[in-house]
Amino acid sequence: MSFDRIGVIGGGAWGTALAQVGASGGRDVLLWARETEVVESVNADHENRAFLPGQKLSSSIRATGDLADLRACEAWLVVTPAQHMRAVLEAAPPCNKPLILCSKGIEEHSGALLHRVAAEACVEASIAVLSGPTFAHEVAAGLPTAVTLAAEDQALSESLRERIALPTFRMYLSDDVAGAEIGGAVKNVLAIACGVVDGKGLGQNARAALIARGFAEMTRFGLASGARRETLVGLSGLGDLVLTCSSTSSRNFSLGKGIGEGRSPDELMSDRRTVAEGAFTAPVLARLAGEMGIDMPVVAAVAKLLSGSANVDQVLQELLARPPRPETH
């Protein structure tokens, strides 16, 4: 398979960073962005000032605001917000080509993982998922990063790795597509919880405990949904969880931190130009867990905070009042 012309759908920080990865590997990259100012900034100044300011971009990256221009690309990296992926793919030109899904979340109204969404929107496409511990500004700067590239078609994943991977952007292959997606979706919700702990000043012990217990929730949900344990303990699960639960560079952690400091979720999200995917994933994940009979108290607490049905002190009291149980439960 030849992937000399790559399309990136989504002109935010992560999409721009992935465009830089593709261009660094010698590809011509077309970056689709909804925002006119992003298209103009990338084409005129080789910089995405709106979402990745200060990072000089390769001259082989061209930006467009017209989805039809992606027709000539041989593969698409799909980096739209999770809740908009279906609509964008349905509006795109015929997508009978490899799609590498780089967003993290669960579709809110259907409860579907994104590879299911993409398969319904683009019936003829071959689908892979790219996930792992990745801050966009570090990837764009060429700092060492490792990710999971998951696809059921091994030949596809090997071809994509050969064409996209760099020495500083290392890809580990998997055929566990659901596992790679579940890790990325659940960790966003847990990162909000860890941000709350930080904003509330509850200490590093509490944050470490929350990461561990949150990972137990991720594992329970993942295994019940067909994921493999080894995927969940890998880069797209535990690796991504540790990164996003530890830094204000994470949009989800920052959202939680603001909530822990006493600001309302609505206020915090209205101030944001970028999307904290965990805010949309939390309610659907809590709903799915309830339907499947899976105990996910941290996820449920985040969903309550975001809906305004409970405040930080109330959810902390509920969590701390839970009866003791064996650690493996």
NORNORKA-V981202 format. One record per backbone hydrogen bond with DSSP energy under -0.5 kcal/mol. NH is the residue of the N-H (numbers start at 0). CO is the residue of the C=O. If there is no record, write none. Layout:
BEGIN
nh->(NH | NH)
co->(CO | CO)
END
This chain:
BEGIN
nh->(2 | 5 | 5 | 6 | 7 | 8 | 8 | 9 | 9 | 15 | 16 | 17 | 18 | 19 | 20 | 21 | 22 | 23 | 24 | 25 | 26 | 27 | 28 | 28 | 29 | 30 | 30 | 31 | 31 | 32 | 32 | 37 | 38 | 39 | 40 | 41 | 42 | 43 | 44 | 45 | 46 | 47 | 48 | 51 | 54 | 55 | 56 | 60 | 61 | 61 | 63 | 66 | 68 | 69 | 70 | 71 | 72 | 73 | 74 | 75 | 76 | 77 | 77 | 78 | 78 | 83 | 84 | 84 | 87 | 88 | 89 | 90 | 91 | 96 | 97 | 98 | 99 | 100 | 100 | 101 | 101 | 102 | 106 | 110 | 113 | 115 | 116 | 117 | 118 | 119 | 120 | 121 | 124 | 125 | 127 | 128 | 129 | 130 | 130 | 133 | 135 | 137 | 138 | 139 | 140 | 141 | 142 | 144 | 146 | 147 | 148 | 149 | 149 | 150 | 153 | 156 | 157 | 158 | 159 | 160 | 161 | 162 | 163 | 164 | 165 | 168 | 169 | 171 | 173 | 176 | 179 | 180 | 181 | 182 | 183 | 184 | 185 | 186 | 187 | 188 | 188 | 189 | 190 | 191 | 192 | 193 | 194 | 195 | 196 | 197 | 198 | 199 | 200 | 200 | 201 | 206 | 207 | 208 | 209 | 210 | 211 | 212 | 213 | 214 | 215 | 216 | 217 | 218 | 219 | 220 | 221 | 222 | 223 | 224 | 224 | 225 | 226 | 230 | 231 | 232 | 233 | 236 | 237 | 238 | 239 | 240 | 241 | 242 | 243 | 244 | 245 | 249 | 253 | 254 | 255 | 256 | 257 | 258 | 259 | 260 | 261 | 262 | 267 | 268 | 269 | 270 | 271 | 276 | 278 | 279 | 280 | 281 | 283 | 284 | 285 | 286 | 287 | 288 | 289 | 290 | 291 | 292 | 292 | 293 | 295 | 299 | 300 | 301 | 302 | 303 | 304 | 305 | 306 | 307 | 308 | 309 | 314 | 315 | 316 | 317 | 318 | 319 | 320 | 321 | 328)
co->(0 | 3 | 27 | 74 | 29 | 6 | 76 | 7 | 31 | 11 | 12 | 13 | 14 | 15 | 16 | 17 | 18 | 19 | 20 | 22 | 21 | 3 | 26 | 59 | 5 | 28 | 61 | 7 | 29 | 30 | 63 | 34 | 34 | 35 | 36 | 37 | 38 | 39 | 40 | 41 | 40 | 51 | 46 | 47 | 51 | 53 | 45 | 57 | 28 | 59 | 30 | 64 | 65 | 66 | 67 | 68 | 69 | 4 | 4 | 97 | 6 | 75 | 99 | 8 | 76 | 80 | 80 | 81 | 83 | 84 | 85 | 86 | 87 | 94 | 73 | 125 | 75 | 98 | 127 | 77 | 99 | 77 | 111 | 106 | 104 | 112 | 112 | 113 | 114 | 115 | 116 | 117 | 121 | 96 | 98 | 149 | 100 | 128 | 147 | 131 | 133 | 134 | 134 | 135 | 136 | 138 | 137 | 167 | 169 | 130 | 171 | 128 | 147 | 173 | 151 | 152 | 153 | 154 | 155 | 156 | 157 | 158 | 159 | 160 | 168 | 165 | 144 | 146 | 148 | 174 | 175 | 176 | 177 | 178 | 179 | 180 | 181 | 182 | 183 | 184 | 185 | 185 | 186 | 187 | 188 | 189 | 190 | 191 | 192 | 193 | 194 | 195 | 196 | 197 | 196 | 202 | 203 | 204 | 205 | 206 | 207 | 208 | 209 | 210 | 211 | 212 | 213 | 214 | 215 | 216 | 217 | 218 | 219 | 220 | 221 | 222 | 221 | 227 | 227 | 228 | 230 | 233 | 231 | 233 | 234 | 236 | 237 | 238 | 239 | 240 | 242 | 246 | 249 | 250 | 251 | 252 | 253 | 254 | 255 | 256 | 258 | 257 | 263 | 264 | 265 | 266 | 268 | 274 | 275 | 276 | 276 | 277 | 279 | 280 | 281 | 282 | 283 | 284 | 285 | 286 | 287 | 288 | 289 | 288 | 293 | 295 | 296 | 297 | 298 | 299 | 300 | 301 | 302 | 303 | 303 | 303 | 310 | 311 | 312 | 313 | 314 | 315 | 316 | 318 | 325)
END
